[in-house]
Amino acid sequence: MLDLIKYVVGQFAEDKENVEYVVKEKDRVIEVSVILSASDMGKVIGKQGKIAKALRTIVRAATPASSKKYVIEICEKNGAVVDGDALDA
């Protein structure tokens, strides 16, 4: 699933070398933090968050029902979460 996230983010990010992915596995959730430079934030999130929402929809559709839920957070290099899923687990 991480390969799918990397592929989609890579299509929009211009500074692909500086994109980091941090994966934290919790009880029923796998949390993926995508850490971007400030210049790529708008490109990956999209207008009104449409690209980020579409990424989450694709990941949700590709995840088998029996596996853990994926939560995707998009963060800036300074550590601020700019666009994140609400954890309902």
C-alpha positions in Angstrom: 0.0 0.0 0.0 2.9 2.3 0.7 4.0 1.9 -2.9 0.6 3.1 -4.1 0.9 6.2 -1.8 4.4 6.9 -3.0 3.3 6.6 -6.6 0.4 9.1 -6.3 2.4 11.6 -4.2 5.3 11.3 -6.7 3.0 12.4 -9.5 2.3 15.7 -7.9 5.5 16.5 -5.9 8.2 18.3 -7.7 10.9 17.8 -5.1 10.6 14.0 -5.0 14.0 13.4 -3.4 12.9 15.2 -0.2 9.6 13.5 0.4 9.7 11.3 3.5 7.3 8.6 4.5 6.9 7.6 8.2 4.8 4.5 8.9 3.5 3.8 12.4 1.5 0.7 13.1 -1.0 0.9 15.9 -3.7 -1.5 17.2 -6.2 -1.3 14.3 -4.6 1.5 12.2 -1.6 2.0 10.0 -0.7 5.7 10.1 1.3 7.0 7.1 2.8 10.5 7.4 3.9 12.1 4.2 6.4 14.8 4.9 6.9 17.3 2.2 8.8 20.6 1.6 6.7 23.7 1.8 6.8 24.2 -2.0 5.1 20.9 -2.6 2.3 21.2 0.0 -0.2 22.8 -2.3 0.5 20.6 -5.2 0.0 17.4 -3.2 -3.0 18.5 -1.2 -4.7 20.2 -4.2 -7.4 22.9 -4.3 -9.7 22.5 -1.4 -7.9 19.2 -0.5 -9.2 17.4 -3.6 -6.0 15.5 -4.3 -5.6 14.5 -0.7 -9.2 13.3 -0.5 -8.8 11.3 -3.7 -5.6 9.7 -2.4 -7.4 8.6 0.7 -10.3 7.2 -1.3 -7.9 5.2 -3.5 -6.1 3.8 -0.5 -9.4 3.0 1.2 -10.7 1.2 -1.9 -7.5 -0.8 -2.3 -7.3 -1.9 1.3 -8.9 -5.4 1.9 -11.8 -5.3 4.4 -10.0 -7.7 6.7 -6.8 -5.7 7.1 -6.0 -2.6 9.2 -7.3 0.8 8.2 -4.8 3.3 6.7 -4.7 6.9 7.9 -2.8 9.3 5.8 -1.4 12.6 7.2 0.3 15.2 5.0 2.9 17.2 7.0 5.3 20.0 6.2 9.0 19.5 6.9 8.8 21.6 10.1 6.5 19.0 11.6 3.1 20.8 11.3 0.2 18.5 10.2 -1.4 20.4 7.4 -3.9 17.8 6.1 -4.7 14.7 8.1 -7.4 12.1 8.5 -9.4 12.2 11.7 -8.7 9.1 13.7 -12.0 7.3 14.5 -10.4 4.1 15.6 
